[in-house]
Amino acid sequence: MIYLRCYYKYYYITLLSIFLVLCLNVYLVFFFSKDESPIGTPVVIKYNATYFASQNILNALSKLDKEYDVPVPTIQSNVLRELDILLSNLKLKINGDIDLFAATVKVMNQNGLMPLYGTPYLGSTINLLKTSKIIKTYNAFKGTQLKLILMFENKQEVLFKPKWYLESEVIEGSVYAGKDRYNGEIIAFYISLILGFPRVPIVVKRILDSTELHETANIGLKKTMYINSTTKETCVYGKCYYCKREDPVCTKSERLEGAAIFHLPSNIKLKQHLHPWRRTYIENKRARWEDDNDYCDSIKSNYNSERILDFIDVSIFDFIIGNGDRHRYEVVEQFNNTILLIDNGKSFGNPYKDHIDILAPLYQCCIIRLKTWERLKSIKGGTFTNILQSMLDVHETLSLLTLPHYRALERRLKIIYATVVMCQKKSDRSILR
């Protein structure tokens, strides 16, 4: 009996010892896993580099000089006088036996797809794109979204992107969310001219009626067309990576609106490259440039200074139109590898949100071309949107953009001013090149 009592005694002592050891281990794990900070030192909350850059830019914006609200008189600005000439050229309509499409191609060179001051053929070519008779319509197979090719009587082709959204619709989500916005393609063309980056192919609003669509569609396209049994409207889903019958675009009142984009001739060879400031397109996974403030320094070994300045010009253009989807860029080999600004459909999604990280090439490299900076300053104080409205009034309608989008354009322009001013203040030498 005594032996059994001693056994139970040691048994309970052993269990208690094991329990105490386990408690001690748990305590030590929590103790050493704590993020201890020295007394009096605040805990540092880690944010990515783009967050800090955005905060610094917004701080600079709050202190921006009031001079950026004052418009420049036209008589004092060569840029504004050039834009006046461009506006006049938009209004011109040339009659006669001239091949306007060939004349438009002829002016293309390393400076862009047209001279900065425009071309006398510009207005007439735009009008021709809007009115030429279509003899054939077929699928444009490349890409992730529905696109059509329209062929005119003279065999000239244009790329047609249909209208998916009302102009007033706000696209929520990431900077590259939603389908392409047809009005974004059109507005981007005019903005490229105003900013001095004439590297967007001519884009116009074109309306197809259902009869025209049925009569000109080739066999392949007709296989992807049907009549909606409820609305009696013509629906098209086409062929592309994401195209499916359950997600068609349909006519409204037997009309299909869209953007008709001038198709560059086959002799102009485009070469595509990955953009060094591209996104990962993977949720919760950031690209290196989003975390590394010194990213610009790390890529200088791969690109010369002129190409980096090109990326900065492109970032300014993309930020203004709200396009954060420039994962690739195209260059024209015979035009000294000039970057073209092709595919701007992801622009003008949300007028209430400014994706400042699109400006990463500018605020990370902190340099800008002198001619770009001078041009940006020439359109301050409301001049930018006034010129844009005047241009649209010639061939398009002001309804292509809503008032919130016009306000966003002016707001983003001031954010660019603030970014450049911020770079100037933190640099010990001129940032202008």
BANULO-848607 format. One record per residue: y, z, x of N, C-alpha, C in turn; residue in three letters. Coordinates in steps of 0.001 Angstrom, whole numbers, padded with zeros to 6 digits, always signed. Each point is the difference from the previous one (the first is absolute). Layout:
N
YZXYZXYZXAla/...
% end
This chain:
433
-001213+000000+000830+001213+000000-000830+001248+000000+000853Met/-000046+000908+001003+001156+000097+000912+000225-001341+000696Ile/-001130-000653+000363+000079-001288+000680+000693-001046-000878Tyr/-000304+000006-001312+000602-000967-000906+001491+000242-000173Leu/+000407+001287-000077+001432+000302-000153+000779-000480+001214Arg/-000569+000186+001186+000677-000473+001236+000124-001529-000011Cys/-001039-000646-000493+000021-001464-000058+001131-000500-000890Tyr/+000162+000591-001199+001074-000407-000909+001365+000294+000583Tyr/+000086+001102+000736+001271+000373+000620+000457-001080+000973Lys/-000933-000408+000907+000349-001059+000966+000236-001347-000678Tyr/-000677-000235-001095+000162-001249-000761+001418-000139-000554Tyr/+000494+001108-000597+001361-000021-000563+001059-000123+001090Tyr/-000267+000682+001137+000956-000079+001122+000078-001435+000522Ile/-001148-000683+000091-000034-001386+000480+000764-000933-000944Thr/-000204+000174-001324+000708-000823-000972+001509+000203+000077Leu/+000416+001262+000142+001428+000303+000096+000605-000627+001256Leu/-000733+000029+001101+000481-000578+001261+000187-001512-000134Ser/-000984-000647-000639+000102-001463-000198+001216-000337-000855Ile/+000222+000790-001059+001143-000229-000889+001325+000133+000747Phe/+000101+001040+000851+001232+000222+000764+000249-001118+001007Leu/-001087-000488+000627+000145-001105+000959+000486-001262-000711Val/-000548-000278-001189+000438-001173-000766+001475+000112-000379Leu/+000422+001165-000429+001408+000210-000368+000908-000226+001204Cys/-000448+000508+001167+000802-000171+001215+000122-001481+000363Leu/-001091-000767-000132+000032-001437+000311+000949-000763-000921Asn/-000070+000333-001296+000896-000665-000960+001449+000287+000351Val/+000304+001256+000334+001367+000377+000374+000480-000775+001222Tyr/-000883-000082+001024+000393-000690+001231+000233-001491-000244Leu/-000827-000611-000860+000186-001423-000309+001363-000232-000618Val/+000367+000810-000996+001302-000166-000659+001144+000330+000946Phe/-000212+001000+000863+001062+000417+000926+000343-001100+000984Phe/-001032-000608+000612+000260-001001+001030+000313-001382-000582Phe/-000304-000232-001266+000314-001293-000612+001413-000050-000555Ser/+000685+001155-000047+001371+000014-000500+000925-000717+000972Lys/+001018-000707-000559+000993-000685+000826+001095+000998+000349Asp/-000266+000807+001048+000936+001053+000387+001253-000583+000620Glu/+001153+000517-000371+001260-000400+000599+000620+001215+000653Ser/+000720-000179+001122+000672+001123+000628+000965+000653-000981Pro/+000230+001287+000183+000913+000729-000880+001383-000624+000074Ile/+000570-000291-001164+001348-000569-000049+000016-001514+000041Gly/-001157-000650+000246-000067-001459+000050-000506-000539-001328Thr/+000778-000856-000698-000445-000514-001298-001183-000937+000154Pro/-000845-000044-001009-001134-000918-000005+000522-001425-000161Val/-000446-000910+000852+000441-001395-000054-000875-000778-000966Val/+000630-000617-001009-000732-000839-000942+000020-001431+000531Ile/-001153-000598+000139-000090-001326+000600+000175-001093-001048Lys/+000920-000932+000250+000182-001187-000833-000165-001223+000889Tyr/-000271-001140-000606-000130-001193+000823+001364-000496+000453Asn/-000021-000884+000978+001243-000468+000628+000916-000702-000984Ala/-000570-000738-000939+000838-000723-000959+000758+000959-000911Thr/-000580+001162-000265+000702+000999-000821+001265+000466+000715Tyr/-000141+000378+001264+001163+000478+000757+001048-001096+000138Phe/-000448-001235+000248+000947-001116+000129+000775-000194-001298Ala/-000712+000048-001119+000659-000176-001301+001027+001098-000254Ser/-000345+001242+000351+000943+001106-000199+001243-000173+000866Gln/-000197-000442+001239+001150-000222+000894+000904-001114-000513Asn/-000622-001056-000534+000777-001123-000525+000778+000415-001245Ile/-000646+000752-000883+000691+000461-001210+001138+000956+000352Leu/-000195+000787+001054+001081+000877+000465+001169-000833+000526Asn/-000318-001058+000758+001055-000900+000496+000694-000712-001154Ala/-000762-000325-001046+000568-000665-001167+001034+000898-000688Leu/-000297+001295-000085+000924+000928-000661+001317+000132+000754Ser/-000012-000369+001283+001215+000109+000825+000601-001366+000336Lys/-000507-001047-000641+000439-001358+000321+001481-000188-000309Leu/+000688-000651+000917+001434-000231-000160+000292-000804-001259Asp/+001086+000349-000668+000386-000674-001252+000366-001467+000218Lys/+000177-000410+001243+000346-001401+000261-001098-000953-000458Glu/-001241+000512-000092-001114-000848-000430+000008-000238-001503Tyr/+000943+000625-000706+000172-000250-001431+001095-001020-000277Asp/+000693-000413+001051+001158-000884-000163-000394-001441+000318Val/+000155-000930-000939-000366-001401+000261+000914-000659+001022Pro/-000542-000991+000701+000761-000758+000986+000652-001196-000703Val/+001302-000232+000187+000633-001190-000600-000635-001277+000547Pro/-000252-000958-000858-000658-001247+000410+000743-000683+001135Thr/+001322+000048-000028+000810-000680+001007-000212+000575+001393Ile/-000510+001247+000076-000200+000661+001290-001428-000129+000518Gln/-000854-000697-000706-001418-000038+000367-000548-001417+000041Ser/-000483-000422+001176-000657-001305+000128-001277-000043-000842Asn/-000691+001146-000069-001240+000070-000777+000268-000290-001472Val/+001029+000615-000549+000310-000205-001415+000471-001426-000269Leu/+000676-000597+000959+000403-001402-000176-001223-000908+000030Arg/-000978+000311+000862-001257-000759+000026-000734+000127-001340Glu/+000003+001201-000552-000675+000215-001269+000700-000730-001145Leu/+001310-000172+000115+000739-000798-000988-000456-001460+000046Asp/-000204-000513+001234-000495-001375+000162-001405-000117-000589Ile/-000827+001008+000267-001363+000019-000528+000009-000020-001527Leu/+000883+000774-000595+000105+000031-001454+000420-001361-000551Leu/+000908-000663+000716+000424-001352-000411-001159-000983+000073Ser/-000824+000129+001056-001154-000887+000152-001046+000222-001093Asn/-000097+001235-000467-000923+000285-001094+000413-000731-001276Leu/+001291-000217-000144+000524-000645-001217-000060-001518+000061Lys/-000195-000562+001212-000016-001458+000144-001235-000625-000642Leu/+000192-001140-000610-001118-000770-000533+000184-001444+000429Lys/-000851-000419+000935+000115-001339+000573-000802-000995-000836Ile/+000652-001079-000366-000680-001070-000730-000288-001159+000956Asn/-001018-000743-000262-000300-001150+000851-001446-000023+000414Gly/-000301-000973+000842-001381-000247+000394-000391+000753+001261Asp/+000267+001264+000120-000303+000755+001208-001226+000870-000248Ile/-000861+000104+000995-001172+000868-000090+000453+001409+000375Asp/+000321+000788-001014+000565+001328+000239-000980+000938+000698Leu/-001272-000103-000338-000975+000879+000639-000114-000312+001488Phe/-000001-001288+000344-000055-000396+001416+001269+000424+000722Ala/+001152-000109-000682+001276+000410+000600+000025+001502+000243Ala/-000610+000762-000908-000062+001459+000159-000864+000374+001195Thr/-001116-000671+000160-000892+000278+001133+000679-000356+001319Val/+000806-001045-000010+000623-000510+001228+000935+001016+000652Lys/+000615+000885-000800+000961+000959+000567-000683+001245+000558Val/-001309+000115-000176-000712+001183+000501-000092-000036+001513Met/+000269+001145+000635-000110+000118+001455-000196+001458+000377Asn/+000146+000316+001292-000262+001371+000453+000953+001028-000581Gln/+001117-000452-000591+000937+000942-000615-000382+000349-001432Asn/-000965-000703-000548-000436+000307-001349-000312-001245-000801Gly/-000184+000194-001285-000367-001101-000885+001214-000748-000529Leu/+001193+000449+000385+001243-000714-000310+001110+000638+000815Met/+001123-000712+000195+001123+000594+000731+000543+001210-000749Pro/+000576+000948+000744+000548+001210-000617+001072-000318-001028Leu/+000740-001076+000222+001060-000356-000935-000532-000900-001121Tyr/-001323-000180-000032-000603-000804-001065-000080-001469+000362Gly/-000443-000777-000934-000116-001441+000166+000491-000664-001281Thr/+000650-001162+000081+000477-000656-001229-001123-000376-000954Pro/-001251+000016+000493-001132-000354-000849-000570+001206-000743Tyr/+000467+001226+000345-000627+001209-000521+000013+000073-001526Leu/+001185-000147-000598+000108+000090-001453-000825-001048-000713Gly/-000003-001204+000536-000759-001097-000613-001502+000223+000129Ser/-000428+000533+001142-001424+000269+000198-000475+001089-000948Thr/+000818+001037-000177-000336+001067-000945-000150-000571-001406Ile/+000935-000842-000383-000046-000611-001332-001246-000865-000165Asn/-000375-000704+001076-001184-000858-000037-001277+000829-000159Leu/-000057+001154+000681-001156+000886-000118-000155+000538-001424Leu/+001119+000145-000685-000027+000545-001352-000325-001048-001068Lys/+000248-001265+000317-000085-001025-001052-001005-001115+000246Thr/-000509-000148+001230-000915-001112+000293-001230+000032-000905Ser/-000451-001175-000389-001169-000096-000868-001261+000380+000768Lys/-000819+000840-000624-001255+000440+000604-001115-000953-000440Ile/-000762-000503+000972-001098-000911-000352-001372+000654+000195Ile/-000038+001113+000721-001285+000655+000241+000226+001482+000277Lys/-000876+000833-000564+000037+001451+000232-001402+000467+000362Thr/-000111+000789+001058-001327+000475+000400+000091+001346+000696Tyr/-001155+000606+000232-000058+001328+000608+000418-000030+001468Asn/+000732+001034+000413+000224+000249+001425-000982+001101+000370Ala/-001028-000338+000727-001130+000916+000180+000285+001158+000953Phe/+000911-000176+000922+000230+001040+000999+000725+001194-000612Lys/-000273+001196+000549+000727+001186-000415-000762+000867-000980Gly/+000606+001137-000324-000648+000977-000870+000414-000146-001459Thr/+001074-000768-000268+000517-000092-001359+000090-001447-000482Gln/+000099-000134-001325+000065-001316-000618+001247-000770+000439Leu/-000233-001198+000507+001080-000925+000346-000471-001411-000370Lys/+000948-000828-000380-000307-001381-000339+000772-000941+000920Leu/-000503-001211+000140+000720-001057+000696+000467-001015-001045Ile/+001296-000313+000018+000559-001027-000878+000299-001235+000851Leu/-000475-001152-000430+000296-001242+000727+000952-000851-000835Met/+001086-000456+000653+000984-000843-000677-000381-001473+000149Phe/+000786-000847-000672-000260-001444+000023+000051-000585+001405Glu/+000881+000554+000840+000121-000544+001363-000996+000662+000961Asn/-000983+000695-000546-001070+000678+000753+000473+001291+000674Lys/+001243+000368-000175+000473+001284+000522-000708+001133-000749Gln/-000444+001009+000751-000687+001132-000600+000858+001264+000069Glu/-000151+000860-000993+000640+001317+000027-001041+001041-000387Val/+000171+001182+000531-000873+001124-000332+000612+000738-001189Leu/-000803+000278-001008+000500+000635-001229-000608+001390-000146Phe/+000877+001018-000027-000445+001375-000246+000454+000399-001402Lys/-000934+000329-000889+000379+000286-001390+000657+001374-000166Pro/+000654+000144-001117+000659+001260-000358-001019+000940-000635Lys/-000151+001194+000606-000918+001004-000521+000731+001124-000739Trp/+001214+000314+000463+000722+001157-000525+001355-000410-000576Tyr/+000501+000822-000902+001398-000119-000392+000869+000426+001173Leu/+001180-000585+000104+000890+000321+001126+000391+001479+000010Glu/-000017+000635-001151+000404+001399-000101-001130+000979+000317Ser/-001213-000507+000152-001140+000896+000229+000058+000604+001403Glu/-000221+001318+000059+000005+000724+001275-001444+000155+000466Val/-000282-000436+001212-001352+000081+000555-000142+001334+000736Ile/-000828+000871-000530-000237+001307+000621-001104-000108+001051Glu/-000089+001021+000836-001069+000039+000996+000495-000332+001390Gly/-000894-000511+000834+000331-000292+001393+000979-001167+000094Ser/+000531-000190+001188+000986-001052+000213-000585-001393-000222Val/-001322-000120+000081-000633-001308-000205-000786-000053-001322Tyr/+000327+000889-000921-000727+000052-001271+000345-001183-000907Ala/-000910-000312-000907+000256-001002-001025-000234-001432+000453Gly/+000136-000901-000970-000109-001428+000289+001333-000527+000532Lys/-000028-001247+000470+001226-000620+000505+001049-000124-001112Asp/+001261+000211+000398+001116-000169-000940+000640-001369+000247Arg/-000068-000876-001006+000520-001352+000171+001498+000016+000288Tyr/+000728+000926-000663+001449+000059+000218+000325+000476+001414Asn/-000883+000811+000582+000197+000442+001379-000007-001165+000971Gly/-000896-000963-000235-000055-001196+000856+001321-000776-000072Glu/+000549-000118-001202+001234-000775-000187+001196+000713+000627Ile/+000144+001287-000307+001138+000766+000523-000064+000093+001519Ile/-001213+000138+000548-000156+000090+001456+000546-001247+000691Ala/-000165-001161-000625+000524-001244+000578+001514+000070+000136Phe/+000684+000401-001052+001467+000059+000045+000495+001098+000952Tyr/-000688+001124+000015+000406+001092+000896-000188-000402+001459Ile/-001036-000776+000286-000208-000449+001384+001184-000833+000484Ser/+000585-000796-000893+001167-000810+000365+001219+000875+000237Leu/+000183+001001-000854+001153+000893+000137-000088+000807+001295Ile/-001192+000461+000344-000172+000828+001201-000012-000820+001288Leu/-000042-001305-000124-000029-000835+001201-001388-000211+000554Gly/-001014+000175-000854-001388-000240+000393-000562-001137-000853Phe/+000427-001231+000202-000418-001104-000890-001414-000477+000302Pro/-000952+000932-000134-001379-000308+000374-000968+000197-001173Arg/+000566+000036-001216-000814+000033-001216+000002-001397-000607Val/-001165-000587-000290-000014-001315-000664+000778+000063-001319Pro/+000596-001105-000400+000771-000043-001250-000897+000413-001172Ile/+000510+000903-000825-000753+000485-001164+000874-000115-001241Val/-000564-000475-001103+000741-000124-001258-000840+000546-001146Val/+000657+000319-001084-000712+000363-001225-000416-001288-000704Lys/-001279-000080-000366-000520-001185-000676-000781+000455-001225Arg/+000172-000686-001104-000690+000336-001242-000941-001137-000376Ile/-001287+000331-000168-001005-000972-000422-000303+000235-001478Leu/-000066-001070-000778-000417+000201-001389-001513-000231-000085Asp/-000608+000530-001034-001458-000024-000097-000554-001421-000052Ser/+000731-000916-000654-000451-001406-000070-000030-000606+001394Thr/+001057+000224+000769+000081-000491+001378-001133+000568+000831Glu/-000296+001269-000198-001055+000672+000759-001362-000617-000304Leu/-000283-000254-001279-001290-000580-000390-000133-001445+000476His/+001088-000760-000088-000062-001427+000342-000108-000256+001498Glu/+000531+000912+000821+000024-000254+001453-001080+000775+000757Thr/-000644+000963-000644-001004+000814+000690-001208-000837+000400Ala/-000468+000199+001229-001209-000709+000431-001230+000721-000563Asn/-001159-000538+000243-001236+000538-000584-000227+001450+000424Ile/+000216+000270+001286-000221+001357+000511+000883+001029-000682Gly/+001267-000354-000213+000924+000932-000651-000350+000165-001474Leu/-000365-001097-000661-000323+000074-001428-001174+000939-000273Lys/-000892+000123+000974-001136+000907-000160+000440+001465-000035Lys/+001204+000263+000464+000510+001381+000014+001088+000195-001056Thr/+000084-000917-000960+000991+000084-001077-000690+000181-001343Met/+000637+000732-000890-000527+000136-001360+001135+000396-000944Tyr/-000251-000152-001301+000982+000368-001013-000343+001398-000526Ile/+000959+000915+000068-000212+001343-000519-000183-000064-001517Asn/-001111+000535-000480-000339-000111-001426+000974+000753-000901Ser/+000671+000997+000531+000936+000794-000805+001410-000580+000028Thr/+000505-000264+001215+001396-000453+000142+000141-001514-000064Thr/-001122-000709+000182-000009-001472+000051+000783-000540+001207Lys/+000218+000854+000983+000695-000410+001221-001008-000482+001038Glu/+000466-000864+000923-000849-000491+001090-000068+001037+001110Thr/-001196+000338+000426-000190+000978+001073-000686-000661+001198Cys/+000397+000419+001198-000549-000544+001247-000355+001163+000914Val/-001186-000041+000597-000336+001041+000979-000249-000571+001391Tyr/-000186-001285+000117-000049-000656+001297-001136+000445+000901Gly/+000156-000332+001281-001000+000369+001007+000709+000605+001205Lys/-000327+001236+000288+000537+000700+001167-000865+001232+000231Cys/+000349+000810+000956-000833+001153+000373-000149+000985-001159Tyr/+001113+000255-000705-000042+000973-001096+000014-000649-001388Tyr/-000035-001311-000074+000091-000684-001289-001256+000235-000842Cys/+000197+000312-001283-001123+000164-000919+000462-000285-001422Lys/-000926-000385-000824+000307-000405-001372+000673+001127-000786Arg/-000365+001244+000291+000541+001146-000729+001455+000296+000366Glu/+000530-000679+001000+001365+000286+000445+000788-001301+000182Asp/+000237-000722-001115+000709-001287+000113+001504+000168-000147Pro/+000731-001046+000318+001412-000079-000366+000067-000970-001177Val/+000800+000333-000998+000036-000812-001220+001422-000462-000299Cys/+000096-001130-000672+001315-000505-000403+000611+000946-001029Thr/+001313-000013-000077+000736+000714-001041+000792-001045-000767Lys/-000264-000088-001299+000605-001057-000824-000267-001372+000608Ser/-001240-000154+000506-000490-001241+000597+000770-000411+001252Glu/+000554+000979+000691+000718-000260+001256-000498+000966+001078Arg/-000180-000530+001190-000418+000826+001130+001085-000062+001080Leu/+000642+001135+000213+001056+000069+001016-000594+000343+001354Glu/+000685-000415+001050-000460+000341+001335+000954-000478+001073Gly/-000382+000261+001235+000791-000433+001154-000652-001217+000630Ala/+000779-001073+000162-000483-001216+000659+000542-000010+001426Ala/-000907+000042+000970+000371+000147+001409-000225-001315+000735Ile/+001034-000475+000665-000060-001253+000749-001148+000042+000999Phe/-000891-000959-000093-001175-000054+000876+000377-000716+001286His/-000120+000710+001130+000351-000612+001284-000977-001134+000324Leu/+000491-001072+000592-000873-001145+000312-001067+000364+001014Pro/-001088-000770-000017-001154+000312+000844+000297-000103+001493Ser/+001039-000749+000368+000306-000135+001427+000667+001258+000576Asn/+000448+000898-000879+000547+001275+000468-001153+000986+000107Ile/-000386+000282+001225-001179+000820+000255+000380+001481+000053Lys/-000622+000784-000868+000236+001436-000031-001137+000733+000710Leu/+000384+001005+000765-000996+000840+000647+000227+001434-000451Lys/-001071+000664-000391+000107+001341-000569-000375+001066+001023Gln/+000763+001102-000021-000254+001118+000905+000028+001310-000778His/-000700+001007+000512+000078+001333-000577+001339+000631+000359Leu/+000633+000637-000962+001289+000645+000228-000237+001347+000690His/+000699+000288+001097-000237+001258+000724+000372+001245-000810Pro/+000855-000150-001015+000372+001129-000850-000692-000086-001367Trp/-001215-000549-000027-000725-000118-001262-000567+001367-000422Arg/-000293+000094-001291-000593+001220-000553-001523-000068+000097Arg/-000657+001144-000212-001469+000024+000061-000621-000455-001314Thr/+000730+000143-001106-000497-000308-001345-001221+000859-000352Tyr/-000126+001147+000655-001052+000969-000288+000679+001301-000423Ile/-000364+000505-001160+000636+001204-000525-000153+001173+000957Glu/+001104+000709+000229+000052+001189+000865-000280-000301+001470Asn/+000074-001276+000374-000149-000344+001421+001250-000733+000451Lys/+000736+000616+000903+001248-000592+000464-000233-000846+001249Arg/+000850-001003+000149-000035-000826+001210+000665+000767+001149Ala/-000226-000444+001213+000547+000711+001157+001516+000082-000046Arg/+000665-001075-000438+001461-000004-000015+000567+001029-000976Trp/-000804+000419-000977+000473+000988-000966+000007+001414+000571Glu/-000742+000217+001105-000074+001324+000625+000676+000072+001363Asp/+000225-001152+000606+000482-000030+001387+001434-000502+000059Asp/+000929+000907+000300+001410-000381+000101+000268-000931+001175Asn/-000896+000007+000976+000172-000840+001192-000819-001290-000085Asp/-000371-000362-001205-000860-001171-000179+000637-001266+000557Tyr/+001305-000150-000186+000676-001214+000484-000182-000160+001504Cys/+000094+001110+000734-000176-000071+001458-001399-000475+000360Asp/-000978+000370-000814-001383-000326+000331-000344-001468-000235Ser/+000795-000705-000815-000338-001402-000278+000860-000985+000801Ile/+000926+000514+000783+000871-000893+000759-000768-000826+001029Lys/-001171+000477+000386-000807-000754+000958-000676-001204-000657Ser/-000062+000005-001346-000660-001085-000715+000963-001036-000570Asn/+001278+000371-000152+000995-000897-000606+001275+000017+000829Tyr/+000633-001172+000135+001272-000039+000707+001123+000524-000890Asn/+001156+000198+000568+001108+000614-000733+000457-000851-001183Ser/-000058-001325+000143+000412-000873-001100-000931+000142-001206Glu/-001299+000130+000268-000939+000162-001108+000194+001360-000669Arg/+000254+001020+000765+000261+001323-000586+001255-000043-000865Ile/+001026-000706+000459+001206-000171-000813-000309-000785-001281Leu/-000947-000946+000084-000449-000714-001203-000621+000985-000994Asp/-000870+000892+000513-000635+000988-000879+001051+000891-000668Phe/+001054+000313+000717+001064+000837-000557+000747-000753-001091Ile/+000311-001271+000235+000626-000825-001044-000878-000043-001258Asp/-001297-000215+000216-000934-000079-001126-000051+001336-000747Val/+000023+001111+000741-000056+001312-000657+001231+000249-000857Ser/+001159-000469+000452+001232+000138-000782-000111-000804-001294Ile/-000466-001226+000126-000201-000862-001166-000989+000638-000979Phe/-001149+000463+000522-001034+000575-000854+000454+001301-000661Asp/+000755+000808+000735+000471+001259-000582+000938-000258-001176Phe/+000880-000961+000171+000957-000299-001073-000711-000467-001266Ile/-001019-000840+000141-000701-000505-001193-001135+000926-000431Ile/-000273+001047+000783-001043+000948-000361-001409-000501+000234Gly/-000179-000825+001022-001311-000577+000307-000657+000753+001155Asn/-001003+000810-000313-000709+000742+001039-001374-000560+000270Gly/-000167-001293-000234-001323-000623+000082-000053-001089+001070Asp/+000821+000116+001035+000038-001020+001052-001066+000340+001060Arg/-001269-000120-000377-001071+000342+000940-000277-001124+000991His/+000439-001216-000341-000105-001139+000918+001332-000737+000021Arg/+000206-000787+001031+001195-000837+000039-000382-001381+000525Tyr/+000730-001012-000487-000281-001389+000353+001098-000561+000892Glu/-000411-000757+001000+000967-000663+000875-000238-001502-000034Val/+001061-000769+000249-000103-001464+000093-000062-000362+001474Val/-001115-000549+000411-000220-000258+001421+001016-000982+000580Glu/+000280-001097-000738+000911-000997+000575+001468+000407-000090Gln/+000301+001110-000682+001370+000508-000075+000147+001265+000839Phe/-000566-000023+001185+000129+001115+000939-000563+001299-000587Asn/-001084-000123-000766-000661+001160-000612+000936+000848-000854Asn/+000889-000658-000722+000900+000702-000919-000800+000673-001109Thr/+000309+001275-000291-000668+000714-001093+000541-000485-001342Ile/-000906-000392-000896+000398-000338-001358-000207+001216-000912Leu/+000809+000091-001023-000098+001115-000948-000714-000491-001254Leu/-001310-000107+000126-000834-000545-001068-000703+001130-000746Ile/-000174-000179-001293-000719+000944-000860+000794+001294-000174Asp/+000942-000045-000925+000869+001156-000279-000239+000550-001406Asn/-001198-000234-000525-000306+000354-001384-000077+001488-000271Gly/-000210+000826+001032-000094+001446-000230+001364+000678+000051Lys/+001051-000780-000095+001354+000564+000016+000456+000356-001416Ser/+001087+000777-000081+000634+000370-001270-000982+000636-000991Phe/-000778+000945+000502-000934+000708-000866+000622+001220-000661Gly/+000671+000833+000803+000576+001239-000516+001438+000155+000501Asn/+000992-000182-000877+001396+000072+000445+000484+001426+000259Pro/-000812+000985-000365+000418+001394+000138-000556+000656+001268Tyr/-000769-000759+000765-000617+000557+001203+000299-000882+001200Lys/+000428+000628+001085+000284-000721+001249-001051+000385+001033Asp/-000804-000940+000412-001038+000252+001001+000607-000184+001387His/+000600+001083+000497+000735-000072+001262-000920-000343+001167Ile/-001293+000294-000129-000907-000300+001118-000130-001495+000268Asp/+000421-000848-000939+000020-001444+000272+000934-000301+001173Ile/+001002+000857+000190+000983-000179+001084-000494+000531+001346Leu/-001264+000353+000106-000519+000599+001238+000340-000797+001265Ala/-000131-001335+000011+000379-000732+001226+001452+000253+000402Pro/+000894+000155-000980+001410+000251+000299+000209+001405+000524Leu/-000478+001023-000707+000318+001369+000428-000873+000498+001154Tyr/-001112-000675+000272-000805+000387+001156+000461-000703+001275Gln/+000378-001272-000114+000485-000741+001179+001489+000225+000219Cys/+000729+000256-001064+001444+000271+000051+000773-001087+000745Cys/-000298-001250-000330+000801-001135+000462+000143-000954-001183Ile/+001019-000845+000051+000224-000975-001065+000827-001143+000566Ile/-000242-001198-000468+000789-001150+000445+001448+000165-000460Arg/+000913-000346+000873+001421+000086-000324+000320-000855-001219Leu/-000553-001222-000045+000315-000902-001115-000552+000550-001321Lys/-001132+000695+000061-000551+000613-001210+000905+001133-000478Thr/+000436+000833+000928+000865+001140-000335+001343-000477-000558Trp/+000577-001007+000615+001283-000521-000484-000155-000590-001403Glu/-001121-000669-000240-000214-000592-001320-000173+001095-001060Arg/-000761+001033+000343-000202+001108-000935+001324+000666-000364Leu/+000869+000182+000998+001299+000636-000263+000915-000894-000826Lys/-000224-001307+000061+000861-000926-000748-000235+000063-001506Ser/-001166+000510-000418-000330-000016-001429+000042+001399-000607Ile/+000734+000903+000615+000080+001373-000503+000926+000100-001210Lys/-000009+001185-000603+000941+000285-001072-000205-000789-001278Gly/-001239-000349-000314-000276-000743-001236-000015-001504+000157Gly/+000404-000496+001181+000031-001449+000230-001398-000607-000079Thr/-000979+000724+000506-001384-000479+000038-000474-000419-001388Phe/+000062+000911-000954-000518-000311-001337+000907-000974-000756Thr/+001287+000008+000313+000892-000988-000633-000381-001419+000398Asn/-000300-000185+001304-000409-001326+000480-001337-000392-000611Ile/-000936+000948-000037-001319-000278-000574+000122-000431-001459Leu/+000817+000704-000771+000188-000357-001403+000625-001388-000156Gln/+000940-000318+000891+000624-001337-000047-001015-001091+000287Ser/-000897+000237+000962-001030-000986+000327-000971-000193-001152Met/-000452+001097-000581-000964-000092-001096+000596-000692-001214Leu/+001290+000156-000161+000670-000568-001165-000003-001529+000028Asp/-000231-000586+001178+000027-001463+000126-001261-000624-000589Val/-001173+000518+000400-001258-000629-000414-000926+000919-000788His/+000217+001297+000107-000899+000941-000656+000776+000815-001030Glu/-000519+001172-000329+000693+000878-000934+000079+001393+000605Thr/+001020+000742-000385+000163+001354+000530-001113+000925-000458Leu/-000716-000390-001058-001070+000853-000517-001201+000093+000937Ser/-000004-000785+001070-001089+000101+000971-000047+001382+000647Leu/+001149+000680+000052+000066+001358+000534+000709+000896-000999Leu/-000483+001238-000113+000649+000967-000880+001104+000718+000761Thr/+000858+000685-000741+001092+000754+000615-000499+001038+001006Leu/-001075+000755-000295-000518+000935+001012-000381-000680+001312Pro/-000502-001235-000068-000349-000711+001240+001251-000392+000781His/+001061-000403-000707+001256-000313+000698+000550+001246+000685Tyr/-000092+001128-000675+000459+001262+000609-000840+000355+001216Arg/-001324-000277-000092-000894+000279+001125+000364-000849+001215Ala/+000388-001253-000223+000387-000879+001108+001186+000584+000764Leu/+001026+000449-000725+001174+000576+000644-000341+001323+000680Glu/-000852+000797-000633-000397+001286+000582-000788-000200+001295Arg/-000911-000958-000004-000815-000248+001198+000836-000572+001135Arg/+001007-000782-000346+000891-000530+001035+000696+001155+000720Leu/+000433+001013-000756+000670+001153+000612-000976+000837+000828Lys/-001263+000039-000407-001005+000711+000805-000177-000698+001347Ile/+000071-001326+000006-000083-000742+001271+001212+000327+000870Ile/+001193+000020-000596+001198+000397+000762-000217+001375+000631Tyr/-000497+000939-000793-000204+001368+000489-001011+000034+001141Ala/-001047-000823-000093-001022-000047+001046+000588-000511+001310Thr/+000799-001045-000077+000620-000566+001206+000983+000997+000598Val/+000804+000634-000838+000962+001003+000489-000735+001155+000668Val/-001105+000446-000596-000814+001067+000581-000525-000402+001379Met/-000483-001233+000106-000502-000484+001295+001120-000067+001041Cys/+001166-000436-000429+001131-000083+000921+000372+001369+000552Gln/-000037+001021-000849+000409+001346+000410-000995+000649+000954Lys/-001276-000341-000146-000986+000659+000872-000291-000793+001270Lys/+000592-001200+000112-000228-000822+001178+001177+000143+000972Ser/-000319-000009+001293+001065+000104+001000+000519-001360+000433Asp/-000462-001072-000672+000503-001335+000264+000004-000791-001299Arg/+000582-001175+000023+000109-000801-001208-001375-000431-000497Ser/-000198+000058-001299-001271-000427-000592+000073-001445-000454Ile/+001154-000631+000152+000184-001382-000453-000492-000987+001051Leu/-000718-001009-000438-000568-000984+000942+000468-001410-000344Arg/
% end
